[in-house]
Amino acid sequence: MFSVLLEELPDGGGRYLDWLLSGLGWTVFLALASWAIAFALGVAVGCGRTARSRPIALLARLYVEVFRNVPVIVQMFVWYFVVPELLPRAWGQAIKEIPPPWGSVIPALLGLALYTAARVAEQVKAGLEALPRGQRMAADALGMRGLQAYRLVLLPQALRIIVPTLTSEVMGVFKNSSVALTIGVLELTAQARQINEFTFQTFQAFGAATLAYLGLALMVYALMRLIERRLRIPGNEPAPAVRSRGRAGKSLKEV
């Protein structure tokens, strides 16, 4: 079915499968690099959203509202086309002369990371607000300052709570990386489109890309499930569904 991938390129420099694997490599790089930036920045902004300092909370909210509500494709266009024109001429020219593929990869990375960070920040905020107020009061009673309270008491618990929701964000990074093709990054979707243009085998080209995305999603899901089980707070495990139904049935019989 996917025999077209084993055919040689028109210039004889390899096979179409090489294009697909190259695109897969750039997709994984974009997703992992942007997630590393997004997670670190999102945690900081999420803490800022719940900070007692009103200016910090307002700045964090402004960041979230701007970067979360602007489509990621628009943000990539801004970083690629607009920002070099707004900077001093020498700086803008230096950015434009960055050799490929980094001239496109860096703006894609920034757009994807800043967009995802805003979403992660809201998840972190929700996790922090889900903690009992007594946790922060206990940290204050122990004489901990703001950063100490977040680092030693609040964040370790909040991050454990939001691991299931972060799974969706990690998967979203891999899927949103496909938008980078619009500014010239030859990631997985772009390579599949290029294979289609050369061979006119649409089903085979995009079918292979679909399977690659599905494989990535399943691996991310398995990894996040493992992390969730390892970091789950003892005593907060959900009750088994079978046991719950059994108890419900027993209680109905007793009634």
C-alpha positions in Angstrom: 0.0 0.0 0.0 2.8 2.4 0.9 5.2 1.1 -1.7 5.5 4.7 -3.1 7.6 5.5 -0.1 10.3 3.1 -1.2 10.6 4.6 -4.7 13.7 6.7 -5.5 13.6 10.4 -5.7 13.6 12.1 -9.1 17.2 13.3 -8.5 18.3 9.8 -7.3 19.3 11.2 -3.9 17.3 8.7 -1.8 13.8 7.6 -1.3 10.5 9.3 -0.5 10.6 7.5 2.9 13.7 9.7 3.7 11.6 12.8 3.2 8.9 11.4 5.5 11.5 10.5 8.2 13.1 13.9 7.9 9.7 15.5 8.4 9.0 13.3 11.4 12.3 14.3 12.9 11.5 18.0 12.6 8.0 17.4 14.0 9.4 15.7 17.1 12.1 18.4 17.5 9.6 21.2 17.2 7.1 19.6 19.6 9.7 18.7 22.3 11.6 21.9 22.2 8.4 24.1 22.2 7.0 21.9 25.0 10.1 22.4 27.2 9.8 26.2 26.8 6.0 26.2 27.2 6.1 24.1 30.3 8.7 26.2 32.1 7.0 29.5 31.0 3.5 28.2 31.7 4.4 27.2 35.2 5.8 30.6 35.9 2.8 32.5 34.4 0.4 30.1 36.1 2.0 30.9 39.5 1.8 34.6 38.5 -2.0 34.2 37.9 -2.5 33.2 41.6 0.1 35.6 43.0 -0.9 37.9 45.8 0.8 40.9 44.1 -1.9 42.5 41.9 0.6 43.9 39.2 2.1 40.4 38.7 -1.4 38.8 38.5 -2.5 41.4 36.0 0.6 40.9 33.8 0.2 37.1 33.9 -3.5 37.5 32.9 -2.6 39.9 30.1 -0.1 37.3 28.7 -2.6 34.5 28.8 -5.4 36.6 27.2 -3.1 37.7 24.4 -1.3 34.5 23.5 -4.2 32.1 24.2 -6.8 34.0 22.1 -4.6 34.6 19.0 -4.4 31.6 16.6 -1.1 29.9 16.6 -0.8 30.3 12.8 -1.1 34.1 13.2 1.5 34.1 15.9 3.9 32.3 13.6 3.3 34.8 10.8 4.0 37.6 13.3 7.3 36.2 14.4 8.3 35.3 10.8 7.1 38.3 8.8 6.3 41.2 11.2 8.9 41.1 14.0 12.0 41.5 11.6 10.3 44.6 10.2 9.7 46.2 13.6 13.3 45.7 14.8 16.1 48.1 13.9 17.2 47.5 10.3 20.4 45.8 11.1 18.8 43.4 13.5 15.9 42.7 11.1 18.3 42.0 8.3 20.4 39.7 10.4 17.2 37.7 11.3 16.2 37.5 7.6 19.7 36.1 6.8 19.5 33.2 9.2 20.3 30.2 7.1 17.6 27.6 6.4 15.9 25.7 7.9 16.5 27.7 11.1 15.2 30.9 9.7 11.8 29.2 9.7 12.2 26.8 12.6 13.0 29.5 15.2 9.8 31.6 14.5 7.7 28.4 14.4 9.3 27.4 17.8 8.5 30.7 19.4 5.0 30.9 18.1 4.2 27.3 19.2 5.9 27.7 22.6 4.3 31.0 23.6 0.8 29.8 22.5 1.1 26.5 24.4 2.6 28.3 27.5 -0.6 30.4 27.8 -2.7 27.2 27.8 -0.4 25.5 30.3 -0.6 28.5 32.6 -4.3 28.1 32.9 -3.9 24.5 33.7 -1.4 25.4 36.5 -3.7 28.1 37.8 -6.6 25.6 38.0 -4.4 23.1 39.8 -3.2 25.7 42.3 -6.8 26.9 43.0 -7.9 23.3 43.5 -5.6 23.0 46.6 -7.2 23.6 50.0 -6.5 27.1 51.4 -4.9 25.5 54.4 -1.8 24.5 52.2 -0.9 28.1 51.7 -1.7 29.1 55.2 0.5 26.3 56.5 3.4 27.6 54.3 2.9 31.1 55.7 2.8 29.6 59.3 6.2 28.0 58.6 7.6 31.4 57.6 8.0 30.5 53.9 8.1 33.4 51.4 6.1 33.4 48.2 8.6 31.6 46.0 9.4 29.1 48.7 5.7 28.3 49.2 5.2 27.7 45.5 8.3 25.7 45.1 8.1 23.5 48.2 4.4 23.2 49.0 2.0 24.3 46.3 3.5 23.5 42.9 4.5 19.8 43.7 0.8 19.1 44.6 -0.7 21.2 41.8 1.4 19.6 39.1 0.4 16.2 40.2 -3.3 17.1 40.0 -3.0 18.5 36.4 -1.0 15.7 34.8 -4.1 14.2 33.1 -5.0 17.6 31.5 -1.4 18.2 30.5 -1.6 15.1 28.4 -4.0 16.9 26.0 -1.6 19.8 25.9 1.4 17.6 25.0 -0.6 16.0 22.2 -1.8 19.4 21.0 1.8 20.5 20.6 2.5 17.6 18.2 -0.6 18.3 16.2 -0.1 22.1 16.2 3.4 21.7 14.9 1.9 21.0 11.5 1.0 24.7 11.2 4.7 25.4 10.8 4.5 24.3 7.1 2.9 27.7 6.4 6.2 29.4 7.0 8.4 26.9 5.2 9.3 24.3 7.9 9.5 20.9 6.2 7.9 19.0 9.0 5.8 15.8 8.7 2.7 17.3 7.0 4.8 19.4 4.7 6.8 16.4 3.6 3.7 14.4 3.0 2.3 17.2 0.8 5.6 17.3 -1.1 5.5 13.6 -1.7 1.9 14.0 -3.0 3.0 16.7 -5.4 5.8 14.6 -6.8 3.9 11.2 -7.0 0.2 12.2 -7.0 -0.3 9.4 -4.5 -2.5 11.4 -2.1 -3.8 8.4 0.0 -0.4 6.9 0.5 1.4 10.1 1.3 -1.1 11.5 3.8 -2.0 8.0 5.1 1.6 7.4 6.1 1.7 10.9 7.8 -1.6 10.0 9.6 -0.1 6.8 10.9 3.0 8.6 12.1 0.9 11.2 14.0 -1.2 8.4 15.5 2.0 6.6 16.6 3.3 9.7 18.2 0.0 10.4 20.0 -0.1 6.8 21.4 3.5 7.1 22.7 2.8 10.4 24.3 -0.4 9.0 25.9 1.4 6.0 27.3 4.3 8.1 28.7 1.9 10.5 30.4 -0.2 7.7 31.8 3.0 6.3 33.3 4.0 9.7 34.7 0.5 10.1 36.2 0.7 6.7 37.9 4.1 7.4 39.3 3.2 10.9 40.6 -0.3 10.2 41.8 -0.9 11.4 45.4 -1.5 8.5 47.7 -5.1 8.3 48.8 -6.4 10.2 45.8 -6.7 7.2 43.5 -10.2 6.9 41.9 -12.2 3.9 43.0 -12.4 1.0 40.6 -15.5 1.2 38.4 -16.4 -2.5 38.9 -16.2 -2.2 42.7 -18.4 0.9 42.5 -21.1 -0.8 40.4 -20.9 -3.8 42.7 -21.6 -1.6 45.8 -24.4 0.2 44.0 -26.0 -3.1 43.0 -25.7 -4.4 46.6 -27.2 -1.3 48.1 -30.2 -1.5 45.7 -30.8 -5.1 46.6 -30.7 -4.2 50.3 -33.3 -1.5 49.7 
